[in-house]
Amino acid sequence: MSGPTISLHLGAPVYAQALRYTAMFHAKPFAEALLVYREGGTYTILSPGEDHHGCYVSATLPLDPPRRVQFTSLPSTDWSDDVATHVLGFAPDTGGFTQELHLPGEPVPRVQHGFAAPVAEPRSIDTDRGWATLRAEHAAAFDRARSLAGAAAG
């Protein structure tokens, strides 16, 4: 990618969710992801095949559990050096979420869904430690999300 560069300060983590997808985008078939919300409207998402940053706008205050959040990634190799927009809606009573993925040049959004569980002590998350380490450290939250998905499947 050519052109000027900018510096962006990623804020400290303020909230995090363990995501368990029950319907996935075929190009990103990762059942789990760690979504880290940061101060100043920035975020990081990690999964077995993703590690990128972006900005978000939440319909609730930053420290309140999110109900509807719009995410726009920064250009990254995860999206072929382009951007992507995701709109996630959360149902706090069930833990369920829906996700619309909007890609440049594609008029029809991709829809995914799954279940989310809050991660304990999000301020201690260091995303530089990588997916495998963070997945192990926050196994309890991922187990809760998987349990919610299993209960919904009946």
N, C-alpha and C positions, 0 to 999 in steps of 0.2 A: 504494500500500500504506500503510495507516495503522497506528498503534500505536507503542510505544516503539522506540528504536533502540539498538544497541550498537556498540561499536568492537571490531574484531578485527584483531590484528596478523598479517599474513601473513609467515611466516618467510622467511629467505633460501633461495634454491634450493639443493637438495642433490643432485638427480638429475633427469634429463629424458629423455623418449622421443619420438621421431618415430613417429607412428602412421600406418599405411596400412591403411585399411579395405577389405576385399574383399566384405563384406556390411554394408549400412548401414540405419539406421532411416529410413523414408521421410520423416519430418518434418525430419531433419537429414542430408541427402544430401551430406556433405562427406567426400571420400575421404581427406583428410589432417588431422591435428591434432597440436599440440604439447602434451604433457602435462608439466607442471613440478611436481615434488614439492618441498615446502618444509619447513623446520624446523618442529617443533611440530605436525606432522600436517595442515598446510594444503596446498592445491594450487591451481594455475591451469591452465585448458585454453583453448587458442586454436585457432581454425580459420577458414576463410573466413566462417563464420556463427556462431561461438561465441566468447565471451570471458567466462568466469565463474570463480568461486572456490568452494572448499568445503573439507571436511575428509576425511581418509582414515585408514584403519587398514590396516597392512600385516602380512602373516603373517611377514615377515622384518624384520630390523633395517633402519632407515632408509637406510643407505648400501649395503646388499646389494641386488643386483638383485631387483626384486619378482617374486614367483611368484604370489601371490593377494592382491589389494588391493580393499578396499571403499571407494568414494567416495560421499559425500553432498554434493550441491551446496548452496550457500546459495541462498535465494530470489533469482531473477534473471529478467530479461526473456527469457533464453534458454529458460526453462521457464515462461513465462506468469506470472511473479512467484510461482512455487511452487518446490518442490524436486524433485530426482530422485536416485535411488540407482543406482550402477553397480557391478557386481562384475566385475573383470577377472582372468582367470587367464592367466598367461604360461607358455609352454613355452620355456625358455631354449635348448634344443638346436636348435629350428627357428626361433625368433624369432616364432612364431605366438602369437596371443592370442584368447581368447573374451571376450565382454562381454555381461552380462545387464543390461538397462535396466529398472528398476522405477519406474513413475510412479504418483502418488497416484490412488487410485480404479480402477486397472487391475489386475485380479487375475492376469493372465498377463504374465510379463516378455517384453520384446522381446530378441531375441538377435542380436548382430552378431559379426563376427570380422575378423581381419586380421593384420598383422605389425607388429612394433615393433623399432626400433633405438635404442640409447642415443645420447644427444647428448653430444658432447665438451664439456668445460668448462661443466657446467651452472651452476656458481656465478656465472658471468658473465652469465647471462640476465637481461635487464631486460624484464619482460612489458609494461611501459608503452610499449615501442617498437612493439607491435602485431604482428598476424599476418604481414602481408606482409614486413616487415623481418626478423622472426625466421625466417620460412620461407626467405628468401634466405640469411641468415647460417648456417643449419644445413642447407643443401641436401644436403650429403654424407650426413647421417643419413637424410634423406627418400629419397635415392637408394638407400641400403642397404635400407630398409624396402620400397621398390618392387621392388628386385631380389629380395628374399626372397619377395614375393608372386608375382612372375613365375616364379621357380623352382618354387614350389609348384604353380602352374597347369600346369606342364609344358610 
